[in-house]
Amino acid sequence: MSFDDALAIARLGKPVRRDAWPLTRSLVFSAGQGLVRAVCVLNEGSTTAVLKASDIPAGDRDAGDWSQV
């Protein structure tokens, strides 16, 4: 599936990842604080961080091998 399709699934709280990524890496939206309803987080093993634009290079955004975890 495309990156846009994967983000739509991630917004539902379901992790997604590229098939080319390590099995421990995924994206998912989770509840934020304050006025922010949801934020996209990057899970890498036991580390979780708010996703930054630089975390997803153009090659990942253009890829068609996104899937739900």
MARKOL-101734 format. One record per residue: residue in three letters; x, y, z of N, C-alpha, C in turn. Coordinates in steps of 0.1 Angstrom, whole numbers, plus 5000, padded with zeros to 4 digits. Example, Ala and Ser with C-alpha at 12.3 -4.5 7.8 and 13.67 -1.06 7.14 Angstrom:
<rs>
ala513249435078512349555078513249675078
ser512849785071513749895071512950005079
</rs>
This chain:
<rs>
met500849885000500050005000500950125000
ser500350244997501150364997501350425010
phe502150525011502450595024501150665029
asp500350725020499150785024498150685030
asp498050575024497150465028497650415042
ala498950405044499450355056499250455068
leu499350585065499050695075497550685079
ala496750665070495250655073495050535083
ile495750425081495650315090496250345104
ala497450415103498150455116497250555124
arg496550635117495650725125494550655133
leu494250535129493250455136493950385148
gly495250405150495950355162496550215159
lys496650185146497250055142498650075136
pro499650015141501050035136501149995122
val501950065115502350035101503850045099
arg504349975089505749975086506049945072
arg507249985067507649935054508149795055
asp507949715044508449585044509949585045
ala510649695039512049705039512649745052
trp511849785062512349825075512549705084
pro513449725094513549615104512249585111
leu511949465115510749435122510449515134
thr511449575140511249655152510849795150
arg510749835137510449985134509049995128
ser508250085134506950115129506450255133
leu505350295126504750425129503350395134
val502850485143501450475148501150615154
phe499850645153499350765160498950735174
ser499250815183498750795197498250925203
ala497650915214497051035220498151135224
gly497851265222498851365225498451445238
gln499151545241498851625253498251755249
gly497451815258496951945256495951945245
leu496052045235495152055224495451955213
val496551885213496851795203496151665205
arg495251625195494451505196495251385194
ala496251385185497051275182498351315175
val499351235178500651255172501251125167
cys501951135156502551025150503850995157
val504050865161505250825168505950725160
leu507250725161508150625155508650535166
asn508250405165508750305174509950235168
glu511050235175512250155171512750075182
gly512349945182512649865194511849905206
ser512649935217512049985229511950135230
thr512450205219512450355218511250405211
thr510550505216509450575210509750725210
ala509550785198509750925197508750985187
val508451115189507551185180508151185167
leu507451155156507951145143508251285138
lys509451305132509851425125509951405110
ala509751505102509751495088511051425083
ser512151455089513451395085513551245088
asp512651195096512651045099512150965087
ile511351025078510750955067511351025054
pro512450965049512951025036512051005024
ala512251075014511351075002511250934997
gly512250854997512250714992511150635000
asp511050655013510050585021508650635018
arg508550765016507250825013506750774999
asp507650754990507250714976507150564975
ala507550484985507450344984506050284984
gly505850174979504550104978504549984987
asp505549964995505549835003505249855018
trp504349955020503849975034502749875038
ser502749825050501749735055501449755069
gln500349695073499949705088500749595095
val501149635107501949535115500949435122
</rs>
